[in-house]
Amino acid sequence: MDGAGGEAELRELLQRATTATVASLLFVRGLRGQAVRGVQRLTQTRRILAGPAFTLRSIPAREDLDVPSVFHDPAHPQRRAIEEAPAGSVLVLDSRGDLGSAAAGGVLLKRLEVRGCAGLVTDGTLRDADPIADMDMPVYCAGRNPLTNLTRHHAVDLQVPISCGEAPVYPGDWILGDGDGVLVIPAAIAREIAEEAVEKEQLDAFLMAEIAGGAPVPGTYPPCEAVLARYRAWRARQD
């Protein structure tokens, strides 16, 4: 992971991109399974989610272990995740795609927001959904459910590789979320992807203007050499 200054710069670059653009860049590198399946943005904010992943893994709950008293233990993995996820990080909860109970609720997510975390993603459900929807911190989940997490989830590990919505997530991978969904960007190529994405967004904006002006799709998208020449001239005028 980059240092604080590098992390801030990388975040700013990714927030200028879209998941659609980044997905295309990942695709040409052979990475086809980086989208978190089945999740949607719960919060009303349109702020782009971007930050390094802090992971929490869970296994199915067991009745003799997952009782309300476990939450009095500050070492409980779920509680530790809420307190230890660094400011600027995205807490990614592996709920195994189990929608039978919430992975977390409003109090815990408010704590994440107050601590300055960038957001939360889970392939499970959340409760206290209406208050969460009003938060400025972007939150993505697979649905709503009033049942406590102990009903179905037993939190076990922090900062280990997990699966979230069938996407592999390693601690420190970069998470990008917008209205289309959530992507996981391998940490080793996150900066490279971000820089290419900013350039591609500018090209796509130019091509959109060409299409809006009546240009046909063939030769424009993808662009032929003549269109690229016009783009380069347009870019030179912007600079």
C-alpha positions, 0 to 999 in steps of 0.5 A, spaced: 500 500 500 502 507 498 504 511 504 499 516 506 500 521 500 500 516 495 494 513 498 490 520 497 493 521 490 491 514 488 484 515 491 483 522 487 485 518 481 480 513 482 474 517 484 475 521 477 474 514 474 468 509 473 467 502 475 465 501 467 472 504 465 476 500 470 472 493 469 475 494 461 482 495 463 482 489 468 479 485 462 484 487 457 489 484 463 485 478 463 482 479 470 474 478 469 472 476 476 473 482 480 466 485 480 463 484 487 456 480 485 449 482 487 451 488 491 448 495 490 449 502 493 444 502 499 446 510 501 443 515 497 450 519 496 453 519 489 460 520 492 465 515 489 467 509 494 475 508 493 480 505 498 484 500 500 480 493 503 480 491 510 477 485 510 473 481 515 471 473 514 466 469 517 463 462 517 456 460 519 454 461 526 453 456 531 448 456 536 452 455 542 457 460 540 454 466 537 450 468 543 449 476 545 454 476 551 459 475 545 459 482 544 461 484 551 468 482 549 472 487 545 476 482 542 470 480 538 472 480 531 467 484 528 468 489 533 475 489 532 474 490 525 470 496 526 475 499 531 481 497 527 479 499 520 484 505 518 481 511 516 480 511 509 480 504 508 474 500 506 471 495 510 469 489 506 465 483 510 465 476 507 458 474 508 458 468 504 452 471 500 448 469 506 442 473 506 439 470 512 441 475 517 444 482 517 452 482 517 452 489 521 447 495 523 447 502 523 451 503 530 457 500 527 457 503 521 456 510 524 462 508 528 466 507 521 463 513 518 466 517 524 472 514 524 473 516 517 473 510 513 471 510 506 466 505 506 463 498 507 462 493 502 458 486 504 455 480 500 450 480 505 445 484 508 445 490 513 439 492 518 438 499 520 437 500 513 434 507 513 439 511 517 444 507 513 442 510 507 442 517 510 450 516 511 455 520 507 459 514 507 458 510 501 455 503 503 454 497 498 450 490 500 446 485 497 439 487 501 436 489 508 434 484 514 432 486 521 436 479 524 442 480 528 449 478 525 449 472 530 443 469 527 447 467 521 454 469 521 460 467 526 466 473 525 473 469 525 479 473 521 481 480 520 486 482 514 486 475 511 484 474 503 476 473 503 471 472 497 466 477 497 460 476 492 465 471 488 470 476 487 477 475 491 479 480 496 486 481 499 488 486 504 490 492 501 487 491 494 483 497 492 475 497 492 472 502 487 464 503 487 459 507 484 452 507 481 454 500 477 457 496 483 463 495 486 470 492 483 476 489 486 483 492 483 489 488 485 494 492 489 500 491 485 496 494 479 492 499 482 496 506 480 497 503 473 490 502 472 488 509 476 492 513 471 490 509 465 483 510 467 483 517 467 486 518 460 480 513 458 475 517 461 477 523 457 477 519 451 470 516 452 468 523 454 470 525 447 467 519 443 461 521 447 461 528 444 462 525 437 456 520 438 452 525 440 454 530 434 451 524 429 457 520 428 456 512 427 458 507 432 463 504 427 469 507 426 468 511 433 467 506 438 472 503 438 476 509 434 479 509 428 485 513 427 482 519 424 478 519 430 484 519 434 487 524 431 481 529 432 482 527 439 489 528 440 488 535 437 482 536 442 486 534 448 492 539 445 487 545 446 485 543 453 492 543 455 
